[in-house]
Amino acid sequence: MSTGAEFTPLRILHSEAATGWGGQEQYIHRMMLAMRDRGHHLEAVCQPHARLAERLRQEGFTVHTLLMDGFVNYTRGVPRIRRILREGRFDVLNTHSRRDTMLAGVAGRLAGTPLIVRTRHLANKPGSLLSYTIVPHRVTTASDFVRQGLIERGVPEGHVATVYPAVELPPLTGSSTLRKELKLAPNDIVVGCVAVMRALKGHRELIDAMAPLIAQRPNLHLVLVGGGSPLFEEIQAYVAARGMSKRVHLLGMRNDVPNLLEGFDIFALATRKEASGTVFVEAGAAGLPVVGTRVDGVPEMMKEGVSGILVPLDDIPALTEAIGRLVEDPELRRRMGQAGLEFCRHSGHFSLQAMVQRIESAYLRWLGELKK
């Protein structure tokens, strides 16, 4: 197989046991669309009620469905996926979570599928290497941080490749409805955060860091975008208890995030765990300086000190200082925002093309190694 004039399309089957719609499912969706555009043939195996299955079918993909929970479904599923792999003559099986790796991956071994790849999307280190070394032949990760964690746990260095998630970047419009919606003045400064309401996203820590700045500056506002019960209601109560309701705006889940980003002056997220953190890329691509915590794969999503500022986890004073620097210095905001625009939007680092090139290169290299 070759990526040049003799290019031969691969036949690739993706498997996913999860049924929701989050970053992992979006990663698979974008990967499959981009690889199909490149000329490869792609199908998927999902659970019947998975939102990914519905989205892929809408895009015209063949999606095989089967239940993946429990021993009975496992014993039924292995031979069925083995048959799918054999009849489809797939070159590559790419699994995405432990459950489907142990199901589809075992089926792939029995079917003699040439290459079985496990993609690791999570930042925490795995407890067992079974679904990274014994079942699959190779592994891809969403960041170098995750890759290094697997290597430290015992996965051979040459068996792991980083494939950064592609980030969809709509064109900048130069305008936003946010300030009109919140009735803000032209000189008001908006620090914004976009993240689902979960404890690991650090919303309380961000509010605590903003509190002294808001007390000092009557034109400073914090906007939190994202839903998720029960934490959304808890954060609402926390803001009210601190007397900050007029300056901290909770917008809930929104479908117009690019529009809202263009209404921010600064992006901040005090996340506690993040395999990659593509929202930092989305913010940088909107021309925003970013502030975050120096954890996991977050440093790979920006140019620290150039397009954004990172602070240690749980260091609230440092978070206050970092945001305060940007609040007080419009020129620093402009300079860092421009650097983020260049890195996140114009460098191609997080483009669909880069994602396809990385995964295709890994597939072809590993297929060549396994043929020897």
C-alpha positions as CSV (number, residue, x, y, z in Angstrom):
1,M,0.0,0.0,0.0
2,S,1.2,3.5,-0.7
3,T,0.1,7.1,-0.2
4,G,1.4,8.1,-3.6
5,A,0.3,7.3,-7.2
6,E,-0.3,3.7,-6.2
7,F,-2.6,4.7,-3.4
8,T,-4.9,1.8,-2.4
9,P,-7.8,2.6,-0.1
10,L,-8.0,0.8,3.2
11,R,-11.1,-0.9,4.5
12,I,-11.5,0.2,8.1
13,L,-14.0,-0.8,10.8
14,H,-14.4,1.4,13.9
15,S,-16.0,0.0,17.0
16,E,-17.5,2.0,20.0
17,A,-19.4,0.7,23.0
18,A,-20.4,4.1,24.4
19,T,-23.9,5.4,23.6
20,G,-23.7,9.1,24.4
21,W,-22.3,12.0,22.4
22,G,-19.2,13.6,23.7
23,G,-15.6,14.3,22.7
24,Q,-14.8,10.7,22.0
25,E,-17.8,10.1,19.7
26,Q,-17.1,13.4,17.9
27,Y,-13.5,12.3,17.4
28,I,-14.7,9.1,15.7
29,H,-17.3,10.9,13.6
30,R,-14.8,13.4,12.3
31,M,-12.2,10.8,11.7
32,M,-14.6,8.6,9.6
33,L,-15.8,11.5,7.5
34,A,-12.3,12.7,6.8
35,M,-10.9,9.3,6.0
36,R,-13.9,8.6,3.7
37,D,-13.1,11.9,1.9
38,R,-9.5,10.7,1.5
39,G,-10.8,7.6,-0.4
40,H,-10.9,4.9,2.3
41,H,-13.9,2.7,3.0
42,L,-15.3,2.9,6.5
43,E,-18.0,1.2,8.5
44,A,-18.8,1.1,12.2
45,V,-20.0,-1.3,15.0
46,C,-22.0,0.4,17.7
47,Q,-24.8,-0.4,20.2
48,P,-28.3,0.0,18.8
49,H,-29.2,3.0,20.9
50,A,-25.9,4.8,20.4
51,R,-26.1,8.4,19.2
52,L,-23.0,7.8,17.1
53,A,-24.8,5.1,15.2
54,E,-27.6,7.5,14.3
55,R,-25.2,10.3,13.3
56,L,-23.1,7.9,11.1
57,R,-26.1,6.5,9.3
58,Q,-27.2,10.1,8.6
59,E,-23.9,10.5,6.8
60,G,-24.4,7.4,4.7
61,F,-22.1,5.0,6.6
62,T,-22.9,1.3,7.1
63,V,-23.4,0.8,10.8
64,H,-23.6,-2.7,12.4
65,T,-25.4,-2.7,15.7
66,L,-25.3,-5.2,18.6
67,L,-25.6,-5.0,22.4
68,M,-22.2,-5.1,24.1
69,D,-23.2,-5.3,27.8
70,G,-22.9,-8.6,29.8
71,F,-21.6,-12.1,29.2
72,V,-24.5,-13.3,27.0
73,N,-24.1,-10.3,24.6
74,Y,-20.3,-10.9,24.6
75,T,-20.6,-14.5,23.5
76,R,-23.1,-13.5,20.8
77,G,-21.1,-10.5,19.7
78,V,-17.7,-12.0,19.2
79,P,-18.7,-14.4,16.4
80,R,-20.9,-11.8,14.8
81,I,-18.1,-9.2,14.6
82,R,-15.7,-11.9,13.5
83,R,-18.1,-12.6,10.6
84,I,-18.4,-8.9,9.8
85,L,-14.6,-8.5,9.6
86,R,-14.1,-11.6,7.5
87,E,-16.9,-10.9,5.0
88,G,-15.9,-7.2,4.8
89,R,-12.3,-8.1,4.3
90,F,-11.2,-5.2,6.5
91,D,-7.6,-4.2,6.7
92,V,-8.0,-2.3,10.0
93,L,-10.1,-2.6,13.1
94,N,-10.0,0.5,15.3
95,T,-11.5,0.2,18.7
96,H,-12.2,3.1,21.1
97,S,-13.1,1.9,24.6
98,R,-12.2,-1.1,26.8
99,R,-15.5,-2.8,26.4
100,D,-15.5,-2.8,22.6
101,T,-11.8,-3.6,22.5
102,M,-12.3,-6.8,24.5
103,L,-15.3,-7.7,22.2
104,A,-14.4,-6.5,18.7
105,G,-10.6,-6.8,19.4
106,V,-10.9,-10.5,20.3
107,A,-13.2,-11.0,17.2
108,G,-10.5,-9.3,15.1
109,R,-7.8,-11.6,16.4
110,L,-10.0,-14.7,15.6
111,A,-10.8,-13.2,12.2
112,G,-7.2,-12.7,11.4
113,T,-7.7,-8.9,10.8
114,P,-4.3,-7.6,9.7
115,L,-4.2,-4.6,12.0
116,I,-6.1,-4.0,15.3
117,V,-5.7,-0.5,16.8
118,R,-6.9,0.8,20.1
119,T,-7.4,4.5,20.5
120,R,-7.0,5.9,24.0
121,H,-9.0,9.1,24.6
122,L,-8.7,9.4,28.4
123,A,-6.0,11.2,30.5
124,N,-5.9,8.9,33.5
125,K,-3.5,5.9,33.3
126,P,-5.0,2.5,32.6
127,G,-5.1,-0.1,35.3
128,S,-4.6,-3.0,33.0
129,L,-2.6,-3.3,29.7
130,L,-4.7,-6.1,28.4
131,S,-6.7,-3.9,26.0
132,Y,-3.5,-2.1,24.9
133,T,-0.9,-4.8,24.4
134,I,-2.5,-8.2,24.2
135,V,-5.7,-7.6,22.2
136,P,-4.7,-4.8,19.8
137,H,-1.5,-4.7,17.7
138,R,-1.0,-1.0,18.2
139,V,-2.4,2.1,19.9
140,T,-3.2,5.7,19.1
141,T,-3.7,8.5,21.6
142,A,-5.3,11.9,21.6
143,S,-2.2,13.7,23.0
144,D,1.5,13.1,23.6
145,F,0.7,13.2,27.4
146,V,-1.6,10.2,27.0
147,R,1.0,8.5,24.8
148,Q,3.8,9.0,27.3
149,G,1.6,7.6,30.1
150,L,1.0,4.4,28.1
151,I,4.7,4.1,27.4
152,E,5.6,4.5,31.1
153,R,3.1,1.7,31.8
154,G,4.9,-0.7,29.4
155,V,3.5,-0.2,25.9
156,P,6.4,-0.3,23.5
157,E,7.2,3.2,22.2
158,G,7.0,2.3,18.5
159,H,3.5,0.8,19.1
160,V,1.9,4.1,20.1
161,A,1.2,7.2,17.9
162,T,-0.4,10.5,18.8
163,V,-3.3,11.6,16.5
164,Y,-4.6,14.9,17.7
165,P,-8.3,15.4,17.4
166,A,-9.4,17.6,14.5
167,V,-11.1,20.8,15.6
168,E,-13.9,22.2,13.5
169,L,-13.3,25.9,13.1
170,P,-16.1,28.0,11.5
171,P,-15.1,31.2,9.8
172,L,-14.8,34.2,12.1
173,T,-17.6,36.7,11.7
174,G,-16.2,39.6,13.6
175,S,-19.4,40.0,15.6
176,S,-21.3,38.3,18.4
177,T,-24.8,38.6,20.0
178,L,-23.4,37.9,23.5
179,R,-23.0,41.5,24.7
180,K,-26.5,42.5,23.5
181,E,-28.0,39.4,25.1
182,L,-26.4,40.2,28.5
183,K,-26.9,44.0,28.1
184,L,-23.2,44.7,28.5
185,A,-21.5,48.0,27.8
186,P,-18.8,48.4,25.1
187,N,-16.1,48.8,27.7
188,D,-17.1,45.7,29.7
189,I,-14.5,42.9,29.8
190,V,-15.8,39.3,29.5
191,V,-13.9,36.3,30.8
192,G,-15.6,33.2,29.3
193,C,-15.6,29.5,29.9
194,V,-17.1,26.8,27.8
195,A,-17.3,23.4,29.5
196,V,-19.9,20.8,30.5
197,M,-20.8,21.3,34.2
198,R,-18.7,18.6,35.9
199,A,-16.6,18.8,39.0
200,L,-13.4,18.0,37.1
201,K,-13.9,21.1,34.9
202,G,-13.1,23.5,37.8
203,H,-16.0,25.9,37.7
204,R,-15.9,26.6,41.4
205,E,-12.1,27.3,41.3
206,L,-12.6,29.7,38.4
207,I,-15.3,31.6,40.3
208,D,-13.1,31.8,43.3
209,A,-10.3,33.1,41.2
210,M,-12.5,35.7,39.6
211,A,-14.1,36.9,42.8
212,P,-11.4,39.4,43.9
213,L,-11.0,40.7,40.3
214,I,-14.8,41.3,40.0
215,A,-14.7,43.1,43.4
216,Q,-12.0,45.5,42.0
217,R,-13.5,46.1,38.6
218,P,-17.1,47.0,38.1
219,N,-16.9,46.3,34.3
220,L,-15.6,42.7,34.6
221,H,-17.9,39.7,33.9
222,L,-17.6,36.0,33.9
223,V,-19.7,33.9,31.4
224,L,-20.1,30.2,31.9
225,V,-21.4,28.2,29.0
226,G,-22.4,24.5,29.5
227,G,-25.0,22.4,31.1
228,G,-25.1,19.4,33.3
229,S,-27.3,18.5,36.3
230,P,-27.0,18.6,39.2
231,L,-23.8,20.7,39.1
232,F,-25.4,23.5,37.1
233,E,-27.9,24.1,39.9
234,E,-25.2,23.9,42.5
235,I,-23.0,26.4,40.7
236,Q,-26.0,28.7,40.4
237,A,-26.5,28.5,44.2
238,Y,-22.8,29.0,44.8
239,V,-22.7,32.2,42.7
240,A,-25.8,33.5,44.4
241,A,-24.4,32.8,47.9
242,R,-21.3,34.8,47.0
243,G,-23.4,37.7,45.8
244,M,-22.0,37.5,42.3
245,S,-25.2,36.8,40.3
246,K,-25.1,40.1,38.5
247,R,-21.5,39.6,37.2
248,V,-21.4,35.8,36.7
249,H,-23.7,34.7,33.9
250,L,-24.6,31.0,33.5
251,L,-25.9,30.4,30.0
252,G,-26.4,26.6,30.2
253,M,-26.0,24.4,27.1
254,R,-25.8,26.4,23.9
255,N,-25.6,25.6,20.2
256,D,-24.0,28.8,19.2
257,V,-20.6,28.4,20.9
258,P,-18.6,30.1,18.1
259,N,-20.8,33.1,18.3
260,L,-20.3,33.3,22.1
261,L,-16.5,32.9,21.8
262,E,-16.4,35.9,19.6
263,G,-18.0,37.9,22.4
264,F,-15.4,37.0,25.0
265,D,-12.2,39.0,25.7
266,I,-10.4,36.1,27.6
267,F,-11.0,32.4,27.7
268,A,-10.3,30.6,31.0
269,L,-10.8,27.0,32.1
270,A,-9.5,25.6,35.4
271,T,-9.8,21.9,34.4
272,R,-8.5,19.2,36.6
273,K,-8.1,16.5,34.0
274,E,-8.0,16.7,30.2
275,A,-6.6,14.2,27.7
276,S,-6.2,17.0,25.2
277,G,-8.6,20.0,25.8
278,T,-9.7,21.0,22.3
279,V,-11.8,23.8,23.7
280,F,-8.6,25.7,24.2
281,V,-7.9,25.3,20.5
282,E,-11.4,26.6,19.7
283,A,-10.9,29.6,21.9
284,G,-7.4,30.3,20.5
285,A,-8.8,30.0,16.9
286,A,-11.4,32.7,17.9
287,G,-8.5,35.0,18.6
288,L,-8.7,34.7,22.4
289,P,-5.9,34.6,24.9
290,V,-6.4,31.5,27.0
291,V,-5.8,30.8,30.7
292,G,-5.7,27.2,32.0
293,T,-4.3,24.7,34.4
294,R,-1.0,22.9,33.6
295,V,-2.5,19.4,33.6
296,D,-2.4,16.4,31.2
297,G,-2.6,17.3,27.5
298,V,-3.6,21.0,28.0
299,P,0.0,22.4,27.3
300,E,-0.1,20.8,23.9
301,M,-3.2,22.9,22.9
302,M,-1.5,26.3,23.1
303,K,1.9,28.0,23.1
304,E,2.5,28.6,26.8
305,G,3.6,32.2,27.5
306,V,2.8,33.1,23.9
307,S,-0.8,32.4,23.2
308,G,-1.9,31.6,26.8
309,I,-1.0,31.3,30.4
310,L,-0.9,28.1,32.4
311,V,-1.0,27.9,36.2
312,P,-0.5,25.0,38.7
313,L,-3.6,23.0,39.6
314,D,-5.3,24.2,42.8
315,D,-3.3,27.5,42.9
316,I,-6.2,29.9,43.0
317,P,-4.0,33.0,43.6
318,A,-1.9,32.1,40.5
319,L,-5.2,31.8,38.5
320,T,-6.3,35.2,39.7
321,E,-3.0,36.7,38.8
322,A,-3.0,35.2,35.3
323,I,-6.5,36.4,34.5
324,G,-5.8,39.7,36.1
325,R,-2.7,40.3,33.9
326,L,-4.9,39.9,30.8
327,V,-7.7,42.0,32.2
328,E,-5.4,44.9,33.0
329,D,-3.3,44.7,29.8
330,P,-5.3,45.1,26.5
331,E,-2.1,44.9,24.4
332,L,-1.2,41.6,26.0
333,R,-4.7,40.3,25.2
334,R,-4.3,41.4,21.6
335,R,-0.8,39.9,21.2
336,M,-1.7,36.5,22.8
337,G,-5.0,36.4,20.9
338,Q,-3.2,36.9,17.6
339,A,-0.6,34.2,18.5
340,G,-3.5,31.8,19.3
341,L,-5.2,32.6,16.0
342,E,-2.0,31.7,14.2
343,F,-1.3,28.5,16.1
344,C,-4.8,27.1,16.3
345,R,-6.4,28.3,13.0
346,H,-3.6,28.8,10.5
347,S,-0.8,26.3,11.4
348,G,-2.9,23.3,10.4
349,H,-1.9,21.5,13.6
350,F,-5.4,20.6,14.5
351,S,-6.9,20.4,11.0
352,L,-8.8,17.4,9.5
353,Q,-6.0,17.1,7.0
354,A,-3.4,16.7,9.7
355,M,-5.6,14.2,11.6
356,V,-6.0,12.1,8.4
357,Q,-2.3,12.3,7.6
358,R,-1.3,11.1,11.1
359,I,-3.7,8.2,11.3
360,E,-3.2,7.1,7.7
361,S,0.6,7.2,8.2
362,A,0.3,5.1,11.4
363,Y,-2.0,2.5,9.8
364,L,0.2,2.0,6.8
365,R,3.5,1.9,8.8
366,W,2.0,-0.7,11.2
367,L,0.5,-2.8,8.4
368,G,3.9,-2.9,6.8
369,E,5.6,-3.9,10.1
370,L,3.1,-6.7,10.8
371,K,3.5,-8.1,7.3
372,K,7.2,-8.8,7.9
